[in-house]
Amino acid sequence: MKRPSHLALVVLVLAGCRSPSVADTTVALDEFSVTPGVDRLTAGTINLTVSNSGEFPHTLVVSDGAGTVVAGTTLILPGEGATLSVDLEPGLYMFTCRIVGQSDSGEIIDHYERGMAARVEVGSY
């Protein structure tokens, strides 16, 4: 009896680790993270339910692989949410917060530079 190779087993395990694609998802904003409910979405009209559980205002900006802004929310205050509907073609997208502010001490605080970014794959699955 022939046993499966270790490489084939590793490929099968890794393939099973990818999250399934969906058409709609949630996106959580916090200091300083953007957390989509999934990392794969089905191309077409996508409804994003965005919530800000942080203590500062945030936005959600969706950009394509070239860095072009495709869609974005208005300012979402702490404890509040928004819904963003966007039509996406297959490709890689970034979900980011592009708020830049200044602390009381004069320090520039760029939410994106502090880690408020997530990569999402959109495909025709």
Rosetta constraint file for C-alpha pairs under 8 A:
AtomPair CA 4 CA 8 HARMONIC 6.60 0.50
AtomPair CA 4 CA 9 HARMONIC 6.88 0.50
AtomPair CA 5 CA 9 HARMONIC 6.44 0.50
AtomPair CA 6 CA 10 HARMONIC 6.17 0.50
AtomPair CA 7 CA 11 HARMONIC 6.24 0.50
AtomPair CA 8 CA 12 HARMONIC 6.24 0.50
AtomPair CA 9 CA 13 HARMONIC 6.21 0.50
AtomPair CA 10 CA 14 HARMONIC 6.11 0.50
AtomPair CA 11 CA 15 HARMONIC 6.06 0.50
AtomPair CA 12 CA 16 HARMONIC 6.35 0.50
AtomPair CA 13 CA 17 HARMONIC 6.55 0.50
AtomPair CA 14 CA 18 HARMONIC 7.18 0.50
AtomPair CA 19 CA 38 HARMONIC 6.57 0.50
AtomPair CA 19 CA 39 HARMONIC 6.78 0.50
AtomPair CA 19 CA 40 HARMONIC 6.70 0.50
AtomPair CA 20 CA 38 HARMONIC 7.78 0.50
AtomPair CA 20 CA 40 HARMONIC 6.63 0.50
AtomPair CA 21 CA 38 HARMONIC 7.39 0.50
AtomPair CA 21 CA 39 HARMONIC 7.70 0.50
AtomPair CA 21 CA 40 HARMONIC 4.66 0.50
AtomPair CA 21 CA 41 HARMONIC 4.63 0.50
AtomPair CA 21 CA 42 HARMONIC 5.69 0.50
AtomPair CA 21 CA 125 HARMONIC 7.24 0.50
AtomPair CA 22 CA 38 HARMONIC 7.81 0.50
AtomPair CA 22 CA 40 HARMONIC 6.86 0.50
AtomPair CA 22 CA 41 HARMONIC 4.85 0.50
AtomPair CA 22 CA 42 HARMONIC 5.42 0.50
AtomPair CA 23 CA 41 HARMONIC 5.58 0.50
AtomPair CA 23 CA 42 HARMONIC 5.00 0.50
AtomPair CA 23 CA 43 HARMONIC 7.26 0.50
AtomPair CA 23 CA 44 HARMONIC 7.58 0.50
AtomPair CA 23 CA 45 HARMONIC 7.34 0.50
AtomPair CA 23 CA 46 HARMONIC 5.40 0.50
AtomPair CA 23 CA 47 HARMONIC 7.28 0.50
AtomPair CA 24 CA 41 HARMONIC 7.31 0.50
AtomPair CA 24 CA 46 HARMONIC 5.18 0.50
AtomPair CA 24 CA 47 HARMONIC 4.85 0.50
AtomPair CA 24 CA 48 HARMONIC 5.95 0.50
AtomPair CA 25 CA 36 HARMONIC 7.02 0.50
AtomPair CA 25 CA 37 HARMONIC 5.61 0.50
AtomPair CA 25 CA 38 HARMONIC 6.78 0.50
AtomPair CA 25 CA 46 HARMONIC 7.88 0.50
AtomPair CA 25 CA 47 HARMONIC 6.67 0.50
AtomPair CA 25 CA 48 HARMONIC 5.31 0.50
AtomPair CA 25 CA 49 HARMONIC 6.38 0.50
AtomPair CA 26 CA 36 HARMONIC 5.85 0.50
AtomPair CA 26 CA 37 HARMONIC 5.06 0.50
AtomPair CA 26 CA 48 HARMONIC 5.50 0.50
AtomPair CA 26 CA 49 HARMONIC 4.59 0.50
AtomPair CA 26 CA 50 HARMONIC 5.77 0.50
AtomPair CA 26 CA 51 HARMONIC 7.77 0.50
AtomPair CA 27 CA 34 HARMONIC 6.84 0.50
AtomPair CA 27 CA 35 HARMONIC 5.48 0.50
AtomPair CA 27 CA 36 HARMONIC 4.21 0.50
AtomPair CA 27 CA 37 HARMONIC 5.91 0.50
AtomPair CA 27 CA 48 HARMONIC 6.60 0.50
AtomPair CA 27 CA 49 HARMONIC 6.09 0.50
AtomPair CA 27 CA 50 HARMONIC 4.70 0.50
AtomPair CA 27 CA 51 HARMONIC 6.43 0.50
AtomPair CA 28 CA 33 HARMONIC 7.95 0.50
AtomPair CA 28 CA 34 HARMONIC 5.85 0.50
AtomPair CA 28 CA 35 HARMONIC 5.00 0.50
AtomPair CA 28 CA 36 HARMONIC 6.32 0.50
AtomPair CA 28 CA 37 HARMONIC 7.82 0.50
AtomPair CA 28 CA 50 HARMONIC 5.89 0.50
AtomPair CA 28 CA 51 HARMONIC 5.09 0.50
AtomPair CA 28 CA 52 HARMONIC 6.13 0.50
AtomPair CA 28 CA 53 HARMONIC 7.13 0.50
AtomPair CA 29 CA 33 HARMONIC 5.95 0.50
AtomPair CA 29 CA 34 HARMONIC 4.92 0.50
AtomPair CA 29 CA 35 HARMONIC 6.54 0.50
AtomPair CA 29 CA 50 HARMONIC 7.35 0.50
AtomPair CA 29 CA 51 HARMONIC 6.03 0.50
AtomPair CA 29 CA 52 HARMONIC 4.71 0.50
AtomPair CA 29 CA 53 HARMONIC 6.19 0.50
AtomPair CA 29 CA 54 HARMONIC 6.66 0.50
AtomPair CA 29 CA 58 HARMONIC 7.03 0.50
AtomPair CA 29 CA 116 HARMONIC 7.91 0.50
AtomPair CA 30 CA 34 HARMONIC 6.73 0.50
AtomPair CA 30 CA 52 HARMONIC 6.04 0.50
AtomPair CA 30 CA 53 HARMONIC 5.45 0.50
AtomPair CA 30 CA 54 HARMONIC 4.22 0.50
AtomPair CA 30 CA 55 HARMONIC 7.58 0.50
AtomPair CA 30 CA 58 HARMONIC 7.99 0.50
AtomPair CA 31 CA 54 HARMONIC 5.68 0.50
AtomPair CA 31 CA 55 HARMONIC 7.50 0.50
AtomPair CA 31 CA 56 HARMONIC 7.62 0.50
AtomPair CA 31 CA 116 HARMONIC 7.71 0.50
AtomPair CA 32 CA 111 HARMONIC 6.48 0.50
AtomPair CA 32 CA 114 HARMONIC 6.02 0.50
AtomPair CA 32 CA 115 HARMONIC 5.60 0.50
AtomPair CA 32 CA 116 HARMONIC 5.21 0.50
AtomPair CA 33 CA 115 HARMONIC 5.74 0.50
AtomPair CA 33 CA 116 HARMONIC 4.29 0.50
AtomPair CA 33 CA 117 HARMONIC 6.56 0.50
AtomPair CA 34 CA 95 HARMONIC 7.06 0.50
AtomPair CA 34 CA 96 HARMONIC 6.64 0.50
AtomPair CA 34 CA 97 HARMONIC 7.59 0.50
AtomPair CA 34 CA 115 HARMONIC 7.89 0.50
AtomPair CA 34 CA 116 HARMONIC 5.08 0.50
AtomPair CA 34 CA 117 HARMONIC 5.47 0.50
AtomPair CA 34 CA 118 HARMONIC 5.88 0.50
AtomPair CA 35 CA 118 HARMONIC 6.73 0.50
AtomPair CA 36 CA 118 HARMONIC 7.35 0.50
AtomPair CA 36 CA 120 HARMONIC 8.00 0.50
AtomPair CA 38 CA 120 HARMONIC 7.84 0.50
AtomPair CA 39 CA 119 HARMONIC 7.09 0.50
AtomPair CA 39 CA 120 HARMONIC 4.79 0.50
AtomPair CA 39 CA 121 HARMONIC 6.11 0.50
AtomPair CA 40 CA 120 HARMONIC 5.80 0.50
AtomPair CA 40 CA 121 HARMONIC 4.75 0.50
AtomPair CA 40 CA 122 HARMONIC 5.70 0.50
AtomPair CA 40 CA 123 HARMONIC 7.50 0.50
AtomPair CA 41 CA 46 HARMONIC 7.92 0.50
AtomPair CA 41 CA 120 HARMONIC 7.34 0.50
AtomPair CA 41 CA 121 HARMONIC 6.25 0.50
AtomPair CA 41 CA 122 HARMONIC 4.71 0.50
AtomPair CA 41 CA 123 HARMONIC 6.50 0.50
AtomPair CA 42 CA 46 HARMONIC 7.84 0.50
AtomPair CA 42 CA 90 HARMONIC 7.85 0.50
AtomPair CA 42 CA 122 HARMONIC 5.54 0.50
AtomPair CA 42 CA 123 HARMONIC 5.25 0.50
AtomPair CA 42 CA 124 HARMONIC 5.68 0.50
AtomPair CA 42 CA 125 HARMONIC 6.23 0.50
AtomPair CA 43 CA 87 HARMONIC 7.48 0.50
AtomPair CA 43 CA 88 HARMONIC 5.44 0.50
AtomPair CA 43 CA 89 HARMONIC 5.27 0.50
AtomPair CA 43 CA 90 HARMONIC 5.55 0.50
AtomPair CA 43 CA 122 HARMONIC 5.53 0.50
AtomPair CA 43 CA 123 HARMONIC 5.26 0.50
AtomPair CA 43 CA 124 HARMONIC 5.46 0.50
AtomPair CA 44 CA 87 HARMONIC 5.12 0.50
AtomPair CA 44 CA 88 HARMONIC 5.30 0.50
AtomPair CA 44 CA 89 HARMONIC 6.37 0.50
AtomPair CA 45 CA 85 HARMONIC 6.64 0.50
AtomPair CA 45 CA 86 HARMONIC 5.55 0.50
AtomPair CA 45 CA 87 HARMONIC 4.17 0.50
AtomPair CA 45 CA 88 HARMONIC 6.45 0.50
AtomPair CA 46 CA 85 HARMONIC 5.56 0.50
AtomPair CA 46 CA 86 HARMONIC 5.36 0.50
AtomPair CA 46 CA 87 HARMONIC 6.06 0.50
AtomPair CA 46 CA 88 HARMONIC 7.17 0.50
AtomPair CA 47 CA 83 HARMONIC 6.82 0.50
AtomPair CA 47 CA 84 HARMONIC 5.76 0.50
AtomPair CA 47 CA 85 HARMONIC 4.41 0.50
AtomPair CA 47 CA 86 HARMONIC 6.60 0.50
AtomPair CA 48 CA 83 HARMONIC 5.59 0.50
AtomPair CA 48 CA 84 HARMONIC 5.04 0.50
AtomPair CA 48 CA 85 HARMONIC 6.17 0.50
AtomPair CA 49 CA 81 HARMONIC 7.35 0.50
AtomPair CA 49 CA 82 HARMONIC 6.14 0.50
AtomPair CA 49 CA 83 HARMONIC 4.65 0.50
AtomPair CA 49 CA 84 HARMONIC 6.60 0.50
AtomPair CA 50 CA 60 HARMONIC 7.68 0.50
AtomPair CA 50 CA 81 HARMONIC 5.33 0.50
AtomPair CA 50 CA 82 HARMONIC 5.17 0.50
AtomPair CA 50 CA 83 HARMONIC 5.90 0.50
AtomPair CA 50 CA 84 HARMONIC 7.48 0.50
AtomPair CA 51 CA 76 HARMONIC 7.87 0.50
AtomPair CA 51 CA 79 HARMONIC 7.22 0.50
AtomPair CA 51 CA 80 HARMONIC 6.04 0.50
AtomPair CA 51 CA 81 HARMONIC 4.19 0.50
AtomPair CA 51 CA 82 HARMONIC 6.59 0.50
AtomPair CA 52 CA 57 HARMONIC 7.53 0.50
AtomPair CA 52 CA 58 HARMONIC 6.90 0.50
AtomPair CA 52 CA 76 HARMONIC 6.57 0.50
AtomPair CA 52 CA 77 HARMONIC 6.81 0.50
AtomPair CA 52 CA 78 HARMONIC 5.42 0.50
AtomPair CA 52 CA 79 HARMONIC 5.47 0.50
AtomPair CA 52 CA 80 HARMONIC 5.70 0.50
AtomPair CA 52 CA 81 HARMONIC 5.96 0.50
AtomPair CA 53 CA 78 HARMONIC 6.00 0.50
AtomPair CA 53 CA 79 HARMONIC 5.27 0.50
AtomPair CA 53 CA 80 HARMONIC 7.58 0.50
AtomPair CA 54 CA 78 HARMONIC 5.58 0.50
AtomPair CA 54 CA 79 HARMONIC 7.07 0.50
AtomPair CA 55 CA 78 HARMONIC 5.29 0.50
AtomPair CA 55 CA 79 HARMONIC 7.84 0.50
AtomPair CA 56 CA 77 HARMONIC 6.83 0.50
AtomPair CA 56 CA 78 HARMONIC 5.68 0.50
AtomPair CA 57 CA 75 HARMONIC 6.36 0.50
AtomPair CA 57 CA 76 HARMONIC 5.48 0.50
AtomPair CA 57 CA 77 HARMONIC 4.43 0.50
AtomPair CA 57 CA 78 HARMONIC 5.56 0.50
AtomPair CA 58 CA 75 HARMONIC 5.84 0.50
AtomPair CA 58 CA 76 HARMONIC 5.31 0.50
AtomPair CA 58 CA 77 HARMONIC 6.67 0.50
AtomPair CA 58 CA 78 HARMONIC 7.83 0.50
AtomPair CA 58 CA 97 HARMONIC 6.11 0.50
AtomPair CA 58 CA 98 HARMONIC 7.84 0.50
AtomPair CA 58 CA 99 HARMONIC 6.47 0.50
AtomPair CA 59 CA 72 HARMONIC 7.18 0.50
AtomPair CA 59 CA 73 HARMONIC 5.71 0.50
AtomPair CA 59 CA 74 HARMONIC 6.21 0.50
AtomPair CA 59 CA 75 HARMONIC 5.18 0.50
AtomPair CA 59 CA 76 HARMONIC 5.79 0.50
AtomPair CA 59 CA 96 HARMONIC 7.66 0.50
AtomPair CA 59 CA 97 HARMONIC 5.03 0.50
AtomPair CA 59 CA 98 HARMONIC 6.68 0.50
AtomPair CA 59 CA 99 HARMONIC 6.95 0.50
AtomPair CA 60 CA 72 HARMONIC 5.48 0.50
AtomPair CA 60 CA 73 HARMONIC 5.47 0.50
AtomPair CA 60 CA 74 HARMONIC 7.96 0.50
AtomPair CA 60 CA 95 HARMONIC 6.42 0.50
AtomPair CA 60 CA 96 HARMONIC 5.61 0.50
AtomPair CA 60 CA 97 HARMONIC 5.13 0.50
AtomPair CA 60 CA 98 HARMONIC 7.62 0.50
AtomPair CA 61 CA 69 HARMONIC 6.93 0.50
AtomPair CA 61 CA 70 HARMONIC 7.74 0.50
AtomPair CA 61 CA 71 HARMONIC 5.99 0.50
AtomPair CA 61 CA 72 HARMONIC 4.21 0.50
AtomPair CA 61 CA 73 HARMONIC 6.61 0.50
AtomPair CA 61 CA 94 HARMONIC 7.88 0.50
AtomPair CA 61 CA 95 HARMONIC 5.66 0.50
AtomPair CA 61 CA 96 HARMONIC 5.16 0.50
AtomPair CA 61 CA 97 HARMONIC 5.98 0.50
AtomPair CA 61 CA 98 HARMONIC 7.01 0.50
AtomPair CA 62 CA 69 HARMONIC 5.91 0.50
AtomPair CA 62 CA 70 HARMONIC 5.56 0.50
AtomPair CA 62 CA 71 HARMONIC 5.24 0.50
AtomPair CA 62 CA 72 HARMONIC 5.94 0.50
AtomPair CA 62 CA 93 HARMONIC 6.71 0.50
AtomPair CA 62 CA 94 HARMONIC 5.74 0.50
AtomPair CA 62 CA 95 HARMONIC 4.81 0.50
AtomPair CA 62 CA 96 HARMONIC 6.62 0.50
AtomPair CA 63 CA 67 HARMONIC 5.37 0.50
AtomPair CA 63 CA 68 HARMONIC 5.22 0.50
AtomPair CA 63 CA 69 HARMONIC 4.26 0.50
AtomPair CA 63 CA 70 HARMONIC 5.26 0.50
AtomPair CA 63 CA 71 HARMONIC 7.19 0.50
AtomPair CA 63 CA 93 HARMONIC 5.56 0.50
AtomPair CA 63 CA 94 HARMONIC 5.21 0.50
AtomPair CA 63 CA 95 HARMONIC 6.68 0.50
AtomPair CA 64 CA 68 HARMONIC 5.50 0.50
AtomPair CA 64 CA 69 HARMONIC 6.61 0.50
AtomPair CA 64 CA 70 HARMONIC 6.63 0.50
AtomPair CA 64 CA 91 HARMONIC 7.50 0.50
AtomPair CA 64 CA 92 HARMONIC 6.35 0.50
AtomPair CA 64 CA 93 HARMONIC 4.57 0.50
AtomPair CA 64 CA 94 HARMONIC 6.47 0.50
AtomPair CA 65 CA 91 HARMONIC 7.09 0.50
AtomPair CA 65 CA 92 HARMONIC 5.45 0.50
AtomPair CA 65 CA 93 HARMONIC 5.58 0.50
AtomPair CA 65 CA 94 HARMONIC 7.38 0.50
AtomPair CA 70 CA 86 HARMONIC 7.78 0.50
AtomPair CA 71 CA 84 HARMONIC 7.96 0.50
AtomPair CA 71 CA 86 HARMONIC 6.56 0.50
AtomPair CA 72 CA 84 HARMONIC 7.25 0.50
AtomPair CA 73 CA 82 HARMONIC 7.22 0.50
AtomPair CA 73 CA 83 HARMONIC 7.91 0.50
AtomPair CA 73 CA 84 HARMONIC 6.52 0.50
AtomPair CA 76 CA 80 HARMONIC 6.15 0.50
AtomPair CA 76 CA 81 HARMONIC 6.14 0.50
AtomPair CA 76 CA 82 HARMONIC 6.99 0.50
AtomPair CA 77 CA 81 HARMONIC 7.63 0.50
AtomPair CA 88 CA 122 HARMONIC 7.22 0.50
AtomPair CA 89 CA 122 HARMONIC 6.92 0.50
AtomPair CA 89 CA 123 HARMONIC 7.30 0.50
AtomPair CA 90 CA 121 HARMONIC 7.59 0.50
AtomPair CA 90 CA 122 HARMONIC 4.74 0.50
AtomPair CA 90 CA 123 HARMONIC 4.27 0.50
AtomPair CA 90 CA 124 HARMONIC 6.31 0.50
AtomPair CA 91 CA 121 HARMONIC 6.01 0.50
AtomPair CA 91 CA 122 HARMONIC 5.21 0.50
AtomPair CA 91 CA 123 HARMONIC 6.37 0.50
AtomPair CA 92 CA 119 HARMONIC 6.96 0.50
AtomPair CA 92 CA 120 HARMONIC 5.90 0.50
AtomPair CA 92 CA 121 HARMONIC 4.67 0.50
AtomPair CA 92 CA 122 HARMONIC 6.14 0.50
AtomPair CA 93 CA 119 HARMONIC 5.79 0.50
AtomPair CA 93 CA 120 HARMONIC 5.23 0.50
AtomPair CA 93 CA 121 HARMONIC 6.29 0.50
AtomPair CA 93 CA 122 HARMONIC 7.43 0.50
AtomPair CA 94 CA 117 HARMONIC 6.59 0.50
AtomPair CA 94 CA 118 HARMONIC 5.67 0.50
AtomPair CA 94 CA 119 HARMONIC 4.66 0.50
AtomPair CA 94 CA 120 HARMONIC 6.17 0.50
AtomPair CA 95 CA 117 HARMONIC 5.55 0.50
AtomPair CA 95 CA 118 HARMONIC 5.19 0.50
AtomPair CA 95 CA 119 HARMONIC 6.34 0.50
AtomPair CA 95 CA 120 HARMONIC 7.30 0.50
AtomPair CA 96 CA 112 HARMONIC 6.32 0.50
AtomPair CA 96 CA 116 HARMONIC 5.51 0.50
AtomPair CA 96 CA 117 HARMONIC 4.34 0.50
AtomPair CA 96 CA 118 HARMONIC 6.56 0.50
AtomPair CA 97 CA 111 HARMONIC 6.03 0.50
AtomPair CA 97 CA 112 HARMONIC 5.65 0.50
AtomPair CA 97 CA 116 HARMONIC 5.62 0.50
AtomPair CA 97 CA 117 HARMONIC 6.85 0.50
AtomPair CA 98 CA 110 HARMONIC 7.23 0.50
AtomPair CA 98 CA 111 HARMONIC 6.14 0.50
AtomPair CA 98 CA 112 HARMONIC 5.70 0.50
AtomPair CA 99 CA 110 HARMONIC 6.18 0.50
AtomPair CA 99 CA 111 HARMONIC 5.60 0.50
AtomPair CA 99 CA 112 HARMONIC 7.39 0.50
AtomPair CA 100 CA 108 HARMONIC 7.03 0.50
AtomPair CA 100 CA 109 HARMONIC 5.58 0.50
AtomPair CA 100 CA 110 HARMONIC 4.37 0.50
AtomPair CA 100 CA 111 HARMONIC 6.21 0.50
AtomPair CA 101 CA 108 HARMONIC 5.81 0.50
AtomPair CA 101 CA 109 HARMONIC 5.08 0.50
AtomPair CA 101 CA 110 HARMONIC 6.49 0.50
AtomPair CA 102 CA 106 HARMONIC 5.59 0.50
AtomPair CA 102 CA 107 HARMONIC 5.40 0.50
AtomPair CA 102 CA 108 HARMONIC 4.52 0.50
AtomPair CA 102 CA 109 HARMONIC 5.63 0.50
AtomPair CA 103 CA 107 HARMONIC 5.18 0.50
AtomPair CA 103 CA 108 HARMONIC 6.55 0.50
AtomPair CA 103 CA 109 HARMONIC 6.99 0.50
AtomPair CA 109 CA 114 HARMONIC 7.80 0.50
AtomPair CA 110 CA 114 HARMONIC 6.30 0.50
AtomPair CA 111 CA 115 HARMONIC 6.64 0.50
AtomPair CA 111 CA 116 HARMONIC 5.67 0.50
AtomPair CA 112 CA 116 HARMONIC 4.63 0.50
AtomPair CA 112 CA 117 HARMONIC 6.17 0.50
